[in-house]
Amino acid sequence: MDHADPPTQRCPWCGTDPLYVAYHDTEWGVPEHDPRALWEKLILDGFQAGLSWITILKKRDNFRSAFAGFRPEIIAGWGESDVARLLADPGIIRHRGKIEGTIRSARAWLAIEAREGFSPYLWKHVDGRPLQNRPATMRDIPTETPLSQAISKQLKKDGFTFCGPTITYAFLQATGLVNDHLITCPAHARVAALGRA
């Protein structure tokens, strides 16, 4: 009887686009604790709503330029002239609700960061350690969970927008609060080891 391990293969969702593959291999699922980086990813996941992540990834540098490096302390002071400027910027997703929501979310981030820190605010939901799932196929990966529902509810209560349970689960996967790399993916063990560090 053959007891060989299953063949290693990258999670199929990133396809073959070099930008997407690099994102999968170096970023997705890596535990993120930097509060500003966590906020940036949450905002970009909100902009993704109704679109594909590769669309956002290809525009990420434009977003960073347009949104002052995603520095909440700057964005929190923005007003209608900034909204108008962003709505005229072809390098980003021009959606008034999402742009205005980003400004409100920057203010919410400032309040949370001052109160307890945005990173602890999120990581306390998993007791500071990434949840290590072991999905064998893409069908084993949910689109939302009770955890993402609870965090989504808390985010909305605290002033964030475009953070429903599905968006929130994608955010948790991307920032490594949850390890959802397939067990056949070389990144699974690497990300799991980072979670134990």
Stockholm file with secondary structure:
# STOCKHOLM 1.0

chainA/1-197         MDHADPPTQRCPWCGTDPLYVAYHDTEWGVPEHDPRALWEKLILDGFQAGLSWITILKKRDNFRSAFAGFRPEIIAGWGESDVARLLADPGIIRHRGKIEGTIRSARAWLAIEAREGFSPYLWKHVDGRPLQNRPATMRDIPTETPLSQAISKQLKKDGFTFCGPTITYAFLQATGLVNDHLITCPAHARVAALGRA
#=GR chainA/1-197 SS CCCCCCCCCCCGGGTTCHHHHHHHHHTTTCCCCCHHHHHHHHHHHHHHTTSCHHHHHHHHHHHHHHTGGGCHHHHTTCCHHHHHHHHTCTTSCCCHHHHHHHHHHHHHHHHHHHHTCHHHHHHGGGTTSCEECCCSSGGGSCSCCHHHHHHHHHHHHTTCCSCCHHHHHHHHHHTTSEECSCTTSHHHHHHHHHHHC
#=GC SS_cons         CCCCCCCCCCCGGGTTCHHHHHHHHHTTTCCCCCHHHHHHHHHHHHHHTTSCHHHHHHHHHHHHHHTGGGCHHHHTTCCHHHHHHHHTCTTSCCCHHHHHHHHHHHHHHHHHHHHTCHHHHHHGGGTTSCEECCCSSGGGSCSCCHHHHHHHHHHHHTTCCSCCHHHHHHHHHHTTSEECSCTTSHHHHHHHHHHHC
//
